[in-house]
Amino acid sequence: MAPEAAQKMIAALRRQVAAYSRQYYMNNESPVTDAEYDQLLAELARLESQYPQFAEADSPTRRVGGEASSEFKVVRFDQPVLSLGNLHSYEEFAEYSRRVSQWLSVSLPLEWTAELKIDGLSIILDYEDGQLKRAATRGDGLTGEDVTQNVRTIGSVPAVLKKPISGQFRGEVYLSRSRFNSINDARQAEGLAPFANPRNAAAGSLRQLDPEVTRSRGLEAFCYEIRRLSRGPTISRQSQALLHLADWGLPVEPHWQLCATASDIKSYIQRYQTDRPPLNFDIDGLVFKLDRLDWQAQLGATQKTPRWAMAYKFPPEEALTRVRDIVISVGRTGTLTPTAELEPVLLAGTRVSRASLHNADIVEQLDVRIGDSVFVRKAGEIIPEVVRVELSLRPADSRPFEFPLTCPACGAPVVRVPGEVAYRCSAGLSCSAQLRESLIHFASRDAMDIEGLGAKTVDLLLQHGLVHAVPDIYRLTRDDLLALPRFQAVSADKLIASIAQSKGKPLSRLIYGLGIRFVGEQGAIALARHFGTMRALVMASKDDLMAVEDIGSRTAESVCQFFLASVNRQVLTDLERLGLNMQEPGHQAPEGPLTGMTYVLTGTLETMTRKVAEERLQALGAHVSSSVSANTSALVYGSKPGSKMQRAQQLGITTMNEQEFLQWLANVARMSESP
């Protein structure tokens, strides 16, 4: 980057970061997420380091917190209230620990106190002879706001300690998740806007001019640092300090741990980064503090951060990167999907180079352009998506992205069905992209399960003109395959055998393999069981279809439209002539202890696949549904559950995590075996 361009970008970033900081610290608002703010600050620090000629003393990278509000009495601190530097991996911690040992001229390993990093508002408490005399916010680190009267309404902060201690202590005021949800429910019932998150709600509640408003919010606090001790015992370690704070009656978060080895550090990180035990408050990482206080004093601090402690930030769920290109892909139903090709960036522990833009409306709403700097996140922590453009970093020569009017795969006109957001290729299966995706889906494991007919083989068949529609799969011969690159006699025989075997698959597999819009696996099973034959399904009316459990109006309409198309009817005729099974085997859900009950699965299970879990439930007589409703008996969830979990909680439906589900299954199975 040319120095002139770097200078402009540094200036733009400073203005943007300073504006966000004012809103966060002064107005208790979060115009961007913490992750987005950290990314912008990190980018500014990187550019300032790369171009030191543009450094300025008042840069946001050199400041702590925000200014004190004029609404409160100003408190001046004897020693600065600092923020923490950030680490993002165990490897970074190990390198930091090595540097600390060199600074101290001592050998590894060092002892560290590991604590949870509470996502709240920093508070400074002054006690004299055990009496609370003053409470202040951190402010800019040099001056804060006197919020003593408001802090006196926080039940967990004692007005009188158990012992006549004099000193200054640091902690965090927070709002529990359960209290946050209750407050928002009440606000929405009153027609008021809900709070954005517990941290903002806590900050706004603590800085109320009326202490009774603060009292009504139900704030809580944890203390984690002795800043000064003028009357009390001699304390030489941070781990001792935490024990003493609790002994004096101050609230201390109990999940801290003294870590003496690398294994201790790794296990602590694992527990809270990956396993995530349930907590009733938000954390935004971990904190590692050198346990010996004399070593802390020896190391000292920079202008902004102590050298003896670091915040360990979890892998970002959002990250800042640049859009290299916007490409359009065509799915099996003809939907045109825009995707942003990105400069690779680490996101939630994986390297991401592509992110979904969903549809043309989203592209237009975000106004995302090639060359833009954007924030990406994992949608449900699985699929990366672009969530926001950082306009302050937009190139001066950028141009709005224009959605194509013709299909990028076949050149056919693009159409948009009224009431839908998607643009679709109008060519149907004559479009090479749609045909390719349809063939891959038809042969997939959950559909016709044709082993050996994956994406690469489908591409070979299309390139050599051997398939032009789904029925052509069943017209392939051994000689056809042997003429293709990479095919030998064994692989050709296996594929031919797998194709022949698929002819006997149940009707539900065929229905799912046809790729009818909105018909998933469970929907296909429901249709096959209800109608029994393909002929009966083809002849069914919309009302007939809506009488099937799990089939709604939209799905019923889609099924009707699919079978009205002559090209699809011809596919079914050809498949039947080629010997495919068009009936569902005489299948009744087995009678069992769960007969008449409906279960829903969501999230990622670790000990089994979702399909195995469904089969185990069905073997006990249960019905497995793909959606949560008032008729759902229970929801089983794995890691990273999505909207189904929220829906179940709203309806008051029983939920089980994976371990509870396994224990429950074992109990149900034992009961069913009892005489």
Stockholm file with secondary structure:
# STOCKHOLM 1.0

chainA/1-675         MAPEAAQKMIAALRRQVAAYSRQYYMNNESPVTDAEYDQLLAELARLESQYPQFAEADSPTRRVGGEASSEFKVVRFDQPVLSLGNLHSYEEFAEYSRRVSQWLSVSLPLEWTAELKIDGLSIILDYEDGQLKRAATRGDGLTGEDVTQNVRTIGSVPAVLKKPISGQFRGEVYLSRSRFNSINDARQAEGLAPFANPRNAAAGSLRQLDPEVTRSRGLEAFCYEIRRLSRGPTISRQSQALLHLADWGLPVEPHWQLCATASDIKSYIQRYQTDRPPLNFDIDGLVFKLDRLDWQAQLGATQKTPRWAMAYKFPPEEALTRVRDIVISVGRTGTLTPTAELEPVLLAGTRVSRASLHNADIVEQLDVRIGDSVFVRKAGEIIPEVVRVELSLRPADSRPFEFPLTCPACGAPVVRVPGEVAYRCSAGLSCSAQLRESLIHFASRDAMDIEGLGAKTVDLLLQHGLVHAVPDIYRLTRDDLLALPRFQAVSADKLIASIAQSKGKPLSRLIYGLGIRFVGEQGAIALARHFGTMRALVMASKDDLMAVEDIGSRTAESVCQFFLASVNRQVLTDLERLGLNMQEPGHQAPEGPLTGMTYVLTGTLETMTRKVAEERLQALGAHVSSSVSANTSALVYGSKPGSKMQRAQQLGITTMNEQEFLQWLANVARMSESP
#=GR chainA/1-675 SS CCHHHHHHHHHHHHHHHHHHHHHHHHSCCCSSCHHHHHHHHHHHHHHHHHCGGGCCTTCGGGCCSCCCCTTSCEEECSSCCCCCEEECSHHHHHHHHHHHHHHHTCCSCCCEEEEEEECSEEEEEEEETTEEEEEEECTTSSEEEBCHHHHTTCTTSCSBCSSCCEEEEEEEEECCHHHHHHHHHHHHHTTCCCCSCHHHHHHHHHTCSSHHHHHHHTCEEEEEEEEEEEESCCCCBHHHHHHHHHHTTCCCCTTCEEECSHHHHHHHHHIIIIICCCCSSCEEEEEEEESBHHHHHHHCBCSSSBSSEEEECCCCSEEEEEEEEEEEEECTTCBEEEEEEEEEEEETTEEEEEEECCSHHHHHHHTCCTTCEEEEEEETTTEEEEEEECGGGCCTTCCCCCCCSBCTTTCCBEEECTTCSCEEETTGGGSHHHHHHHHHHHHSTTTTCCTTCSHHHHHHHHHTTCCSSGGGGGGCCHHHHHTSTTCCHHHHHHHHHHHHHHTTSCHHHHHHHTTCTTCCHHHHHHHHHHHCBHHHHHHCCHHHHHTSTTCCHHHHHHHHHHHHSHHHHHHHHHHHHTTCCCBCCSCCCCCSTTTTCEEEEESBCSSSCHHHHHHHHHHTTCEEESSCCTTCCEEEECBSCCHHHHHHHHHTCEEEEHHHHHHHHHHHHHHHHCC
#=GC SS_cons         CCHHHHHHHHHHHHHHHHHHHHHHHHSCCCSSCHHHHHHHHHHHHHHHHHCGGGCCTTCGGGCCSCCCCTTSCEEECSSCCCCCEEECSHHHHHHHHHHHHHHHTCCSCCCEEEEEEECSEEEEEEEETTEEEEEEECTTSSEEEBCHHHHTTCTTSCSBCSSCCEEEEEEEEECCHHHHHHHHHHHHHTTCCCCSCHHHHHHHHHTCSSHHHHHHHTCEEEEEEEEEEEESCCCCBHHHHHHHHHHTTCCCCTTCEEECSHHHHHHHHHIIIIICCCCSSCEEEEEEEESBHHHHHHHCBCSSSBSSEEEECCCCSEEEEEEEEEEEEECTTCBEEEEEEEEEEEETTEEEEEEECCSHHHHHHHTCCTTCEEEEEEETTTEEEEEEECGGGCCTTCCCCCCCSBCTTTCCBEEECTTCSCEEETTGGGSHHHHHHHHHHHHSTTTTCCTTCSHHHHHHHHHTTCCSSGGGGGGCCHHHHHTSTTCCHHHHHHHHHHHHHHTTSCHHHHHHHTTCTTCCHHHHHHHHHHHCBHHHHHHCCHHHHHTSTTCCHHHHHHHHHHHHSHHHHHHHHHHHHTTCCCBCCSCCCCCSTTTTCEEEEESBCSSSCHHHHHHHHHHTTCEEESSCCTTCCEEEECBSCCHHHHHHHHHTCEEEEHHHHHHHHHHHHHHHHCC
//
